Amino acid sequence: MKPAPTKDHKSVSRGRRCARAACAIILLGAAFRIYLATTLPVGYDEVYVMGLGLDTMHTGASAALLDVPMTRSTAVAPLWWWIQYLPNGLFGDLSLFGLRLLPVALGIATLWIAWRCAARRFGRPAAVVFLGFVALSDILIFTNSRGEFAESFTVPIIVLLVCAAGRARWTVQRGVLGALLFLTVLVKSILVFGVMLVGEAIAALRQPRRRRDKLIGLAASLAIAVLPITAYLGIAAGHFSGQEIHHDALTTSSVPQLLRALVFDYAKIKAHVTGTLRDAAFVMLDFDVWPTTALAAPLLVFAAIGSMGGALRSPRSRRGAARTVLLIWTVVGAAVVVGKGTLGARFHLMYLPAAWMLAALWFTRRGALRKAGPVAAGLVVWAAYAGLTVSWVHWTDGLLSPKKAATVGVALAAVLLLGIWLARERHVALKPMLGGGALLAAIGGLCIAGPLMWSGFARFEPMPRGEELAMLDAARSGREPAPPVLNRTLYIDLANYYLGGAPDTPRSHELALKYARKEAERDPNDARAWAYVGEAMLRNRAPLTEVRDAWRRSLELAPNDRLAERLARLEEALKAAPRSD
């Protein structure tokens, strides 16, 4: 007979299973990020914020260090601009590959950070669950797959702070991470770091010993965090002294006035991306747009409610202190983001990592999922919620399909209740069953299904009050056919901008010709590229015969009446011009 496994053997075996699951999840998350980055069409802000900003940074040190970071985005901080400048400067020219290289690399690094740091602090079972949330979040995968989102850099920092929640003697590290946050996205970091410090302070006050030392450490962390960005803003204030600051969102006369407007008047300045409470909760309610975020929302709510009891007691243990910090971070962060009516999905990443860790700690606690009654009730509620999220017919008009909601909800509830019965009667482990089901759904592409569905016709993510969601609503309600797929590229959009939207200067003409030629080299059968090549040549005073050849090539690829008329006039002018021997 084999000896019965000891407690140590069981622990080692469970640790190995967790490590194997973590490897599989990391590989899956990395694959999704790489696939989406190579599949998604170019985004509007990739062109008109990041692309144009990086072009401007090439004009001089002042533009690269101050002008672009302070005027091209609401972050009003330089670090993400400098990070994205590196690969594009290394490759010599702006490219979609260069724009997306570091976001994908940082996204994959985030998976490793989430696993290693969470496992070291909270144990492997909790780390696997946390890693699953991080790896399979459709919002995070989307931001890791596009070049304009600073969340690719800030989320790994937030993950490190989450894994250190409630940890004493971490003053310098916490301050350095805060400094990196402030130097990357100043306005968002005020909320992220501020709420985190409030949570840490409350947890410290509820500790039986060394409260004063912990509060002094938090104050020191705050000082370390704000010092670099304060110095940078002081330099920026001197640079812009005596001149107007023409920010993309507004025009102001000083740096303090710009910061005050972006912090306190954001809803007014960015009215097109703010709305009602219902609109702000859209990312957690509409399965078609953000599937895994919608399906995970009830789990995060269950974990937050369940953690409140433990947080009310004095958090004497490390996990107790961490739960207090994470609960405050989750609840206050969600209340601010949703309460302000923020529509952008990526803004929820300011608190979602804390919610994911809180859920991981809750669902892996001792005795979790052992009581069949509460588990069954929770799964039925989750199934009903899932049915609601998949049943939207028209979000703007508030139209649902009750039949679809009932069908999906009942089917999911039946499957989940069957799983509970198997767990009780056949002694099948419930946690691996649920985890395996979630992993299978992810392997089926659920976490990228939303962006893959709408990115073909949407320059921005679908959000309430936006044109993209209006098109999606019209299509799924049957009022309009499916929107046509956009056929835009980075170089086409840049050439178009420099020909029509930029100031009429020699530099604009040169850049227009540069990007039109790059698109023609990338795709020699793109009629638009050759049309832009000819137009840019004309404005750069190139020989008219070269302009004629480019336009002829464009018309060979695709007819265009307006271009044909211009070509005819050009050829007449060439015939009438005297020949030079």
Secondary structure as UniProt FT lines:
FT   HELIX           7..39
FT   HELIX           44..45
FT   HELIX           46..51
FT   HELIX           52..57
FT   TURN            58..59
FT   HELIX           61..62
FT   HELIX           63..67
FT   HELIX           68..71
FT   TURN            74..75
FT   HELIX           79..91
FT   HELIX           96..122
FT   HELIX           124..136
FT   HELIX           138..144
FT   HELIX           151..163
FT   TURN            164..166
FT   HELIX           171..184
FT   HELIX           186..205
FT   HELIX           211..239
FT   TURN            240..242
FT   STRAND          245..246
FT   STRAND          251..252
FT   HELIX           255..264
FT   HELIX           266..269
FT   HELIX           271..273
FT   HELIX           277..280
FT   HELIX           281..284
FT   TURN            287..289
FT   HELIX           291..312
FT   HELIX           318..339
FT   TURN            340..341
FT   HELIX           345..350
FT   HELIX           352..363
FT   TURN            366..369
FT   HELIX           372..389
FT   TURN            390..391
FT   STRAND          392..394
FT   TURN            395..398
FT   STRAND          399..400
FT   HELIX           402..425
FT   HELIX           430..443
FT   TURN            444..445
FT   HELIX           446..454
FT   TURN            455..457
FT   TURN            464..465
FT   HELIX           467..476
FT   TURN            477..478
FT   HELIX           490..500
FT   HELIX           506..522
FT   TURN            524..525
FT   HELIX           527..539
FT   TURN            540..541
FT   HELIX           544..557
FT   HELIX           561..576
//
